[in-house]
């Protein structure tokens, strides 16, 4: 259930907005908070993507960051959809 709560978090939207606006510090801070929450929820589904995304944010690579974020959002949607069934 905690994984579902994590996936319903507004942090996904905040992260996307920060990347879109090239606000790298906010994006990194949001990502760190999300990594912590995911760990606490026992949700390791996003671990690899979060690590890749952090690299993109550190190098300020917006397109690559958006592509990885799209993968993260797709996984999130899959988790939320399977929870509804």
LOKOLKE-913382 format. One record per residue: residue number from 1; x, y, z of N, C-alpha, C in turn. Coordinates in Angstrom, 3 decimals. Layout:
// residues N
  num       n.X       n.Y       n.Z      ca.X      ca.Y      ca.Z       c.X       c.Y       c.Z
  NUM         X         Y         Z         X         Y         Z         X         Y         Z
...
END
This chain:
// residues 85
  num       n.X       n.Y       n.Z      ca.X      ca.Y      ca.Z       c.X       c.Y       c.Z
    1     0.829    -1.206     0.000     0.000     0.000     0.000     0.870     1.266     0.000
    2     2.008     1.221     0.682     2.863     2.397     0.720     3.386     2.768    -0.665
    3     3.610     1.761    -1.512     4.054     2.035    -2.876     2.995     2.843    -3.616
    4     1.729     2.498    -3.403     0.628     3.231    -4.043     0.612     4.683    -3.558
    5     0.757     4.857    -2.254     0.780     6.220    -1.697     1.932     7.021    -2.296
    6     3.092     6.376    -2.418     4.240     7.051    -3.022     3.926     7.464    -4.460
    7     3.302     6.574    -5.210     2.985     6.858    -6.620     1.936     7.963    -6.767
    8     1.124     8.158    -5.742     0.115     9.220    -5.785     0.682    10.579    -5.377
    9     1.937    10.595    -4.970     2.592    11.812    -4.501     2.646    12.887    -5.594
   10     2.552    14.130    -5.167     2.656    15.264    -6.102     4.100    15.533    -6.505
   11     5.042    14.829    -5.873     6.454    15.044    -6.191     6.764    14.753    -7.656
   12     6.039    13.814    -8.266     6.261    13.501    -9.681     5.995    14.739   -10.534
   13     4.898    15.431   -10.217     4.552    16.645   -10.963     5.575    17.754   -10.703
   14     5.971    17.913    -9.447     6.953    18.943    -9.094     8.273    18.699    -9.810
   15     8.676    17.437    -9.880     9.921    17.083   -10.556     9.836    17.430   -12.046
   16     8.725    17.074   -12.662     8.529    17.374   -14.079     8.549    18.870   -14.353
   17     7.908    19.646   -13.492     7.892    21.099   -13.663     9.294    21.684   -13.528
   18    10.044    21.194   -12.543    11.400    21.709   -12.325    12.296    21.403   -13.524
   19    12.171    20.199   -14.073    12.964    19.829   -15.254    12.559    20.695   -16.443
   20    11.266    20.861   -16.625    10.756    21.649   -17.743    11.242    23.089   -17.690
   21    11.331    23.627   -16.488    11.759    25.019   -16.308    13.267    25.144   -16.146
   22    13.973    24.011   -16.264    15.423    23.964   -16.091    15.846    24.528   -14.738
   23    15.035    24.240   -13.729    15.348    24.650   -12.363    16.031    23.463   -11.693
   24    17.328    23.341   -11.948    18.075    22.122   -11.613    18.161    21.871   -10.118
   25    18.327    22.924    -9.322    18.442    22.728    -7.874    17.152    22.168    -7.287
   26    16.027    22.703    -7.706    14.743    22.197    -7.216    14.523    20.766    -7.694
   27    14.911    20.486    -8.937    14.758    19.133    -9.478    15.578    18.132    -8.665
   28    16.821    18.484    -8.353    17.677    17.578    -7.578    17.111    17.385    -6.168
   29    16.675    18.466    -5.551    16.091    18.378    -4.203    14.842    17.510    -4.186
   30    13.990    17.704    -5.178    12.767    16.909    -5.281    13.102    15.440    -5.499
   31    14.061    15.175    -6.366    14.467    13.793    -6.635    15.023    13.129    -5.375
   32    15.837    13.859    -4.619    16.385    13.297    -3.379    15.269    12.957    -2.393
   33    14.282    13.828    -2.291    13.140    13.575    -1.416    12.365    12.342    -1.893
   34    12.209    12.221    -3.206    11.493    11.073    -3.763    12.256     9.767    -3.506
   35    13.585     9.815    -3.645    14.391     8.620    -3.385    14.236     8.184    -1.935
   36    14.228     9.141    -1.037    14.073     8.833     0.390    12.694     8.216     0.653
   37    11.647     8.841     0.117    10.286     8.334     0.312    10.114     6.946    -0.294
   38    10.689     6.733    -1.466    10.592     5.422    -2.119    11.271     4.361    -1.264
   39    12.427     4.702    -0.705    13.134     3.778     0.168    12.322     3.434     1.400
   40    11.710     4.446     1.993    10.881     4.233     3.185     9.654     3.390     2.866
   41     9.143     3.527     1.641     7.962     2.770     1.224     8.333     1.358     0.763
   42     9.621     1.077     0.678    10.057    -0.235     0.208     9.831    -0.413    -1.283
   43     9.813     0.690    -1.992     9.554     0.680    -3.437    10.878     0.842    -4.181
   44    11.404    -0.268    -4.706    12.689    -0.200    -5.413    12.516    -0.191    -6.934
   45    11.290    -0.078    -7.379    10.964    -0.095    -8.810    11.674     1.008    -9.582
   46    11.843     2.154    -8.954    12.363     3.334    -9.639    13.853     3.561    -9.418
   47    14.501     2.717    -8.611    15.891     2.966    -8.192    16.829     3.296    -9.349
   48    16.868     2.423   -10.343    17.797     2.621   -11.464    17.472     3.908   -12.218
   49    16.178     4.149   -12.446    15.773     5.364   -13.158    16.130     6.620   -12.373
   50    15.970     6.572   -11.053    16.312     7.727   -10.229    17.809     8.030   -10.320
   51    18.632     6.991   -10.316    20.084     7.183   -10.415    20.437     7.806   -11.765
   52    19.837     7.282   -12.836    20.081     7.830   -14.178    19.618     9.280   -14.253
   53    18.459     9.554   -13.682    17.904    10.903   -13.723    18.798    11.879   -12.957
   54    19.314    11.432   -11.821    20.188    12.308   -11.043    21.414    12.707   -11.861
   55    21.967    11.764   -12.618    23.117    12.075   -13.476    22.746    13.150   -14.505
   56    21.590    13.008   -15.113    21.137    13.993   -16.104    20.966    15.370   -15.467
   57    20.397    15.391   -14.263    20.183    16.666   -13.587    21.508    17.320   -13.234
   58    22.465    16.529   -12.786    23.766    17.074   -12.418    24.488    17.668   -13.631
   59    24.254    17.081   -14.795    24.883    17.573   -16.024    23.976    18.534   -16.804
   60    22.822    18.821   -16.240    21.854    19.758   -16.838    21.469    19.359   -18.265
   61    21.194    18.080   -18.433    20.780    17.534   -19.737    19.262    17.393   -19.740
   62    18.591    18.425   -20.223    17.135    18.472   -20.128    16.462    17.370   -20.936
   63    16.867    17.167   -22.174    16.200    16.171   -23.020    16.329    14.764   -22.431
   64    17.538    14.407   -22.011    17.751    13.090   -21.409    16.929    12.952   -20.126
   65    16.881    14.028   -19.333    16.106    14.014   -18.087    14.621    13.796   -18.387
   66    14.114    14.471   -19.412    12.704    14.305   -19.782    12.420    12.879   -20.244
   67    13.354    12.292   -20.974    13.160    10.911   -21.444    13.107     9.928   -20.283
   68    13.987    10.099   -19.314    13.983     9.208   -18.151    12.733     9.459   -17.313
   69    12.351    10.717   -17.175    11.131    11.034   -16.437     9.920    10.369   -17.091
   70     9.901    10.320   -18.418     8.799     9.652   -19.122     8.732     8.165   -18.747
   71     9.880     7.522   -18.623     9.906     6.119   -18.194     9.385     5.965   -16.770
   72     9.807     6.885   -15.908     9.365     6.850   -14.510     7.849     7.019   -14.429
   73     7.326     7.969   -15.193     5.876     8.236   -15.189     5.106     7.030   -15.734
   74     5.663     6.368   -16.745     5.008     5.177   -17.300     4.944     4.066   -16.247
   75     6.027     3.856   -15.520     6.034     2.845   -14.447     5.026     3.218   -13.371
   76     4.988     4.509   -13.041     4.052     4.991   -12.020     2.613     4.717   -12.454
   77     2.312     5.027   -13.697     0.955     4.800   -14.207     0.609     3.308   -14.178
   78     1.564     2.483   -14.522     1.343     1.032   -14.500     1.015     0.548   -13.088
   79     1.754     1.050   -12.105     1.515     0.665   -10.716     0.129     1.120   -10.261
   80    -0.214     2.373   -10.576    -1.511     2.908   -10.171    -2.668     2.192   -10.867
   81    -2.485     1.860   -12.148    -3.535     1.155   -12.892    -3.743    -0.256   -12.349
   82    -2.663    -0.949   -12.026    -2.797    -2.310   -11.505    -3.416    -2.308   -10.119
   83    -3.225    -1.211    -9.376    -3.807    -1.108    -8.034    -5.314    -0.909    -8.095
   84    -5.789    -0.291    -9.177    -7.222    -0.037    -9.311    -8.014    -1.286    -9.652
   85    -7.332    -2.260   -10.241    -8.036    -3.474   -10.686    -8.336    -4.406    -9.546
END
